[in-house]
Amino acid sequence: MNSSPADPFSALPNSGFTLSRLKRTVRLGVKSIYSHGLRSLLTVMGMVFGVSSVIAMLAVGEGASFEAQEQLRQLGSNNIIIKSIKPAEIEQSSRSSYRPSAVEYGITYQDIKEIELTLEKEIKLIVPTRIIRENVWYQSRKVNCDIVGTMVTYPQVRNFKVASGRFFTQSEINNRDNVCVLGYEMSKLLFPVQNPIGNTVKVSGDYYKVIGIMEESGYSNLGQSESGSSNSVSNRMYIPLTAAKHRFGETLIRQTSGGQESETVQLHEATINLPNQEAVIEMGKIVESILERRHKKDDFEVEVPLALLRQAEASARVFNIVLGAIAGISLLVGGIGIMNIMLASVTERTREIGIRRALGAKRHDIILQFLVETILLSATGGLIGVALGLFVPISITYFTDMMTIIRFWTPLLAFSISGVVGVIFGIYPAMRAAEMDPVEALRHE
Amino acid sequence: MANEIIAEIKDVYKTYQMGEVTVEALRGVDINFHQEDYISIMGPSGCGKSTLMNVLGCLDRPSKGQYILGKDDVSKMEDDALSQIRGARLGFIFQSYNLIQQLTVAENIELPLYYQGYPESTSREKSIELANRVGLGDRIHHKPFELSGGQQQRVAIARALSNDPLIILADEPTGNLDSKSGAEILNLFDELHQQGKTLIMVTHSDELAERSKRCVRLRDGKVESDELVTG
C-alpha cells in the first residue's frame, strides 16, 4: 500500500491531533451546546452551585480563621484574662427589690496581689483594668464609650499600638493625671477635622487631655459582653488606672428603669501576661483555682484566648468538613447530571455519529467530540459558578459583619475541579458514542 | 471494458448471528468494478443489497472472501484503517440525505475533509466550489432544515464529491424525493458519470436502473445477473 494515487495512508495531510483541529472541535462543540441553550444551562446548574459553594465555603472559612487569629493577636496568645462578672443571684435580687446598699462583687486589688505572689516566677506582667461606660464630650459632640483605666503596659500586653502621640507614663499614673488615649474610631467621631492630640475631652465633669490615638482595629474582642462592653476596641478611651479610681470611685451608680442601681467593683478585668504560650492553658487553671479559693460567689471568669482559639479552630474544622462534603456532593451531583444529559445526547445523536463514522471519523474523533462538549459544558458551569462564588462572599460581607477572604487560588481550584469533573463524567458517554457500530448507528431513527 | 479495475469483490460471504438463527446475507458474491462505471445494484428486499452496500462502503467486513479497493485488501482491516479508507476513497449518498442538522451547508460538505485533517481554508474553498457545482452556491450558510429535499440531496452529493473518492456509493438516492427533484438528481449523476466518476447505486426502481450503464441483480445473497444496460 505505498504509492497508488489514492493511497489513503500517505497521500493525505496529517490527520492526527493538531491544535488547529482541536480549536475547530471546540468551536463546533460551542455551537452544539449553544444550539440547545436552555437545556445546556439547566444541565450545568449542578456544576454552578457546586463550584460556587466551594469558593464561598473557602472564603467564609478563611475569613473566620483570619478573624480568630486577629482576635487572638489582640487578646494576646500569651495572656490569661480574668474578668469580673455580676453573680446571677445579685442580678435577680437587685431587680426584684430596692436595695439601698451597693452590691459588691468582682476582682479585687488583693486578688491581683495574691496571684502575683503565688505565680511570681511564671508571670511576666499583670495589667489590672477598670472599665466604665460613660459619655465622652468634645464641645457639642458626644460618644458613648468604654473608659478603660489601666496601666502603662496595656498596649504591650494586648499587642495594641499607639498610632500617633503616646500612651501615658508611670509618672502620670502616679500623679493621677487627667490624660487620655482615644480609640481610633471614637477619635474620628469626636474630631472629624481637628487633630485630637492636645485637645481636651470632657467626661462627667472632668476634663482629660488627649495625648495619643490607638491604631485602627476593626475586629471586636472575644467574649467581652460580661463587662458590658459590646463596643469594638476602636471605641474605647484609655486613662490611667489611678485616675479612673480617683475620678469615678469604686461605686458606680447606674440609672435603670426600676430606679437606681449601684455596684462596687474594684477591677473589671486583668490581663496576666506570660513569657510564652506553652503553659498558658495550664496556668489559666491555676489562676482559676486561686480565685476560687478567695471568692465565695461566682463573680469572676478566667478566659484564655489561646484556648478559645483552639476551640474556635476545632469547630471551624468540623464546619469546613461539613461544608466541604456538601460542596463535594454538589460537584458529584453536577457531574452526574452532565453525564446523564450527555448519555441522552449520545443516544439522540446516534445517527449523527453513524454519519460521521461513514464520512471517515475514527473512534477517537468521536471520543474527542463528545469529551470536548462535556468539558465545555462543565467548564461553562464552572465559570458561572466562579462568578456566583465570588459574588456570594462579597454580599455576605456586605450584608452581615462576617468577614470573608477570597484567596486567588480558590476560583482557579474550583474551576479546575469543574474541568476534571467534565473529563471524568464525559469519558463514559464519549466511549459509548465511539463504540457504536456504524451500520447500526446509520440505521437508527 | 477497457478501464482499469478499481474494486473487486471476490467470493464474499456475510453471515449474521441473530439469536439462535444464522442468516446468510451474502453467499459467495463476485463483482468487479471498473473506473468510470455507472452500476445499479438491484434485487428484491432481503436479497443482500444492503449488506453488499455496507461491505462496499467499508462499514462492515465480509465474513469470508476478499474486498480489494484500490490496491488494498480492506476485508481484514482494523476499525481505524477502515475509517481512513472511507474518508479517503469513498463517497456516500443516502436515501434520507443524512446531513448533520446543526451544521451549515458548507460545513456539511467539508466534513469528510475535516476528518482527513485538511486545514479549514483548503476545505472551505473546496466546499464552496462544490456547492456552486450542485447549484447551491447561495445557500452555503443555510442549515439543512431550511432546504428542500432535492436541495438537501444535492448537498449530500457535494459532500460525497469533496474527498475526490474512488467510488461514489448511492443508496436509493431518489427514494425520498418527488419525481421532479429525483430527475434533477439523476441528471446530476449522468453529469458525474460523464466527468469520469465511478458510481454504484442501489435501487429497486427499474427506471433508475435503466439510466445506469450496467446492472447487477442479486437474489438470495448471490449474483443473479450482471449485464450492460442497453437502450
Contacts between the chains, C-beta under 8 A, distances in Angstrom:
chain1	res1	chain2	res2	distance
A	1	B	71	6.6
A	1	B	72	5.0
A	4	B	70	5.5
A	4	B	71	5.0
A	6	B	70	5.4
A	6	B	88	6.9
A	6	B	89	5.7
A	6	B	166	5.4
A	7	B	70	7.3
A	8	B	70	8.0
A	8	B	84	5.0
A	8	B	85	5.4
A	8	B	87	7.4
A	8	B	88	3.4
A	8	B	89	6.0
A	9	B	84	6.9
A	11	B	88	7.8
A	12	B	88	6.2
A	12	B	116	5.6
A	12	B	117	6.8
A	13	B	116	7.1
A	13	B	117	5.2
A	13	B	118	5.8
A	13	B	119	7.5
A	14	B	117	5.2
A	15	B	84	7.4
A	15	B	115	7.2
A	15	B	116	5.6
A	15	B	117	3.4
A	16	B	117	7.0
A	18	B	117	7.4
A	20	B	119	6.7
A	20	B	120	7.3
A	21	B	117	6.8
A	24	B	114	7.1
A	24	B	120	6.3
A	28	B	103	7.7
A	31	B	102	6.3
A	32	B	102	5.7
A	35	B	102	4.9
A	351	B	98	7.2
A	352	B	100	5.5
A	352	B	101	7.7
A	354	B	98	7.9
A	355	B	98	4.8
A	355	B	99	7.9
A	355	B	100	6.2
A	356	B	100	7.5
A	356	B	111	7.2
A	356	B	115	7.4
A	357	B	59	7.8
A	357	B	83	6.7
A	357	B	86	7.8
A	358	B	57	6.9
A	358	B	59	6.3
A	358	B	86	6.2
A	358	B	92	5.2
A	358	B	98	7.8
A	359	B	86	7.0
A	359	B	87	6.3
A	359	B	92	7.0
A	359	B	111	5.2
A	359	B	112	4.6
A	359	B	115	6.1
A	359	B	159	7.4
A	360	B	83	5.6
A	360	B	84	6.9
A	360	B	86	5.0
A	360	B	87	1.9
A	360	B	88	7.0
A	360	B	112	5.3
A	360	B	115	4.0
A	360	B	116	6.2
A	360	B	163	7.5
A	361	B	83	6.4
A	361	B	87	7.6
A	361	B	115	4.9
A	362	B	79	7.6
A	362	B	80	4.9
A	362	B	83	4.3
A	362	B	84	7.3
A	362	B	115	7.5
A	363	B	79	6.4
A	363	B	80	6.9
A	363	B	83	7.6
A	364	B	80	8.0
A	365	B	83	8.0
A	365	B	115	6.1
A	438	B	59	4.8
A	439	B	54	5.3
A	439	B	59	5.0
A	439	B	60	5.4
A	442	B	59	7.3
A	442	B	94	7.6
A	442	B	98	7.3
